[in-house]
Amino acid sequence: MILLGKINHRTKPMTAPNANPKWSDFAKYLRAEHLEGKTLVAKVIDIIPEEMYSQKDKRKIIKPVLYTDQFKIGLPLSEINQATLCRLFGNSTRAAVGHCVLLKPTKRTVGGEEKNPIYIHP
């Protein structure tokens, strides 16, 4: 059956600039894959509380998300990264805005599972 006015997304050809997308292009939040194994200097543009699902808590929680001048998507801040920013810039999230930080992907084994979190460094 042919439905008029409907576009079959499977037959639509990919054209530049998305002719060869990366899997990380579909991510909602910043992941280590975006950094491609490199440490990156980024300027903090904003830190915004956002609701997201916590695998650990098995429920939705509010978590701060860091936005930088390097990416359109943000980095949800782990407790470790929150503590680092607090140590560097004080207790106000606004104090970090405008400052540069290092974003570094770091391989870790957590509970027997290989993880690749992004850590913030001064």
Secondary structure, 3 states (H helix, E strand, C coil): CCCCCCCCCCCCCCCCCCCCCCHHHHCCCCCHHHHCCCCEEEEEEEEEEEEEEECCCCEEEEEEEEEECCCCCCEECCHHHHHHHHHHHCCCHHHHCCCEEEEEECCEEECCEEECCEEEEC
